[in-house]
Amino acid sequence: MTVSEGKKRRVGVWLDLDYAIKREIETYAGCQRFADEAGWDLIFDPVMAETLKSSKGKLPYDGVLGRVGKELAQAARKAGIPAVNIWINSPAKEVTSVLLDMEASGVMAAEHLLGRGFREFGFLGFQRLVNSQRQLRGFRNTVREAGYRCNSWSIPYTLLSNDARRFGKFMTDLKAWIRKLPTPFGILVPADIYGRFLIDACRSEGLHVPGDVAVIGSDNEEVVCLSQSPSLTSIEYGHANLGSRAAALLQDLMDGAMAPLEPIMVPPAKLVRRQSTDVFAVDDPLVSRALRFMSDQSHLVSSVEDITAAVSSSRRTLERKFRESLGRSIAEEMTRLRLNRAKRLLDGPEVSLKEVAIDSGFNSAKHLGRVFVRDVGITPTDYRADRQSHKFPGH
């Protein structure tokens, strides 16, 4: 039995807004934006499970979404209304979910650091958190595929507490871990505030950020990222898009659609580059300048000669220095950068293969397809279909 047929749908939502965390606020904004367009009454209810269980007769909601744990999932199932979860660490494993693609965020960070010439990598993660584990998997697999290793260290998520002794031990252990990593190295951290702690620890050990260490945070909390120098490079997830996508799925379910068998994965929006990774980890200044130019202009550069002209070098000299510094040619590095850009475009809103090719620096869709099959092993069309099946299973 639904709330009332022919009237506005009432949807219950619960997100943890107590501490005004960016991800919760933006996700809620995305839910509300969809609700406004769909004509819902979106009711913020921190005790939805109890609301459902205590209802007599007519149900209070047509559907629920947000942080759906076991109790709420069971209450919604018993009431016969759909529930959509956005909490990646939810203990309710059977609930329909729309989740951030944390593995893709790890890939994004690794590609950024690889593009800056790093060969040593670290990951500072959280114990027993699914989002941290998935981010590490994407990061580690990407650097391993490039022929390098990733040194990871996990800490309790609840470390930030009013316990000076515990925090002091964390900083001591963090410095000890840093000392074991050969410089220069690039590190990904799944929370911006821990990126700040990492930068402080590096400084106390006499390491320069970004000279000796490049740091990437997560969530793009601008107050934290811009609070002091160096500003912190961070991954912008686009939580509002997550909220809108979850609300859209709930609409489908309330209309009678079948629930997808697997979670819908929403890719991160972008990596916001700032001072903490504004370096190229190569000793040769000529290669460093070339890498910077290529990173900024890879989709516009039409030939190796464009690069040699930009850094005032002969092709022979620059080719030799690339081989010595990176173990690959200028053309190979340019292709790698273009393919990474093409993958991001294929993973985003659907555009034609011709547009993807031109925007990523290839001459044509045919040229893109040939290089994609050679280096990735599948066609761009198959790559897009595979990514879409992971993001929108059953649709």
DAMOQUI-V493390 format. One record per pair of residues at least 24 apart in sequence whose ideal C-beta (glycine too) atoms are under 7 Angstrom apart, sorted by the first residue. I is the first residue (numbers start at 0). GAP is how many residues later the second one is. Records with the same first field share a line. If there is no record, write none. Layout:
I = GAP  GAP
This chain:
0 = 57  58
1 = 57  60
2 = 55  56  57  58  59
7 = 31  32  33
8 = 31  53  245
9 = 31  33  50  51  52
10 = 24  29  31  32  50  51  52  53  54  239
11 = 31  33  36  39  49  52
12 = 29  30  31  52  53
13 = 31  32  34  52  53
14 = 51  52
15 = 51
21 = 197  199
22 = 196  214  216
25 = 213  214
26 = 59  212  213  215  216
27 = 215
28 = 211  214
29 = 209  210  211  212  213  214
30 = 34  212  215  216
32 = 211
33 = 210  213  214
34 = 212
37 = 213
47 = 24
48 = 26
51 = 24  27
61 = 192
62 = 187  190  191
64 = 181  182  185
67 = 24  27
81 = 168  171  172
83 = 162  165  166
85 = 156  160
87 = 42  43
88 = 40  41  42
95 = 163  164
96 = 166
97 = 144  147  148  151  165  166  168
98 = 164  166  167
99 = 137  142  166  168
100 = 164  165  166  167
101 = 29  32  33
102 = 31  32  34  35
103 = 34  163  164
104 = 30  33  113  130  163
105 = 29  30  31  32  33  36  82
106 = 31  35
107 = 127  160  163
108 = 30  79  107  126  162
109 = 29  32  33
110 = 31  229
111 = 104  159  165
112 = 73  101
113 = 29  32
114 = 180  222
115 = 98  161  163  164  165  175
116 = 163  164  165  174  208  209
117 = 66  67  68  96  163
118 = 29
119 = 61  62  64  65
120 = 27  29  64  65
121 = 28  29  30  59  63  65
122 = 27  29  64  65
123 = 29  63  65  70  74
124 = 27  29  65
125 = 28  29  31  64
126 = 27  28  29  30
128 = 28
130 = 59
131 = 58
134 = 55
138 = 49
150 = 30
152 = 24
170 = 26  30
173 = 24  27
174 = 26  29  30
177 = 24  27
178 = 26
182 = 24  29  30
183 = 28  29  97
184 = 28
185 = 28
186 = 26  28
187 = 28
188 = 26  27  28  29
189 = 28
190 = 26  27  28
191 = 25  26  27  29  32  33  40  42
192 = 31
194 = 37
195 = 28  36
198 = 77
208 = 67
209 = 65  66  67  68  69
210 = 68
213 = 62  63  65
214 = 61
215 = 61
219 = 52
224 = 49
228 = 46
229 = 45  46
230 = 43  44  45
231 = 42  44
232 = 38  39  40  41  43  44
233 = 38
234 = 33  36
235 = 32  33  34  36
236 = 31  32
237 = 30  31
240 = 25  28
241 = 24
257 = 136
259 = 133  134  135
260 = 132  133
261 = 131
263 = 127  128  129
264 = 125  126
265 = 125
266 = 80  124
281 = 43  44
282 = 42
283 = 37  41
285 = 25  27  32  35
286 = 34  35  38
289 = 28
293 = 39  40  43
294 = 42
297 = 36  39  40  43  63
298 = 39  42  60  61  62
299 = 61
300 = 33  60
303 = 26  27
334 = 36  40
337 = 24
338 = 32  33  36  37
341 = 26  38
345 = 34  37  38  41
346 = 40
352 = 27
355 = 24
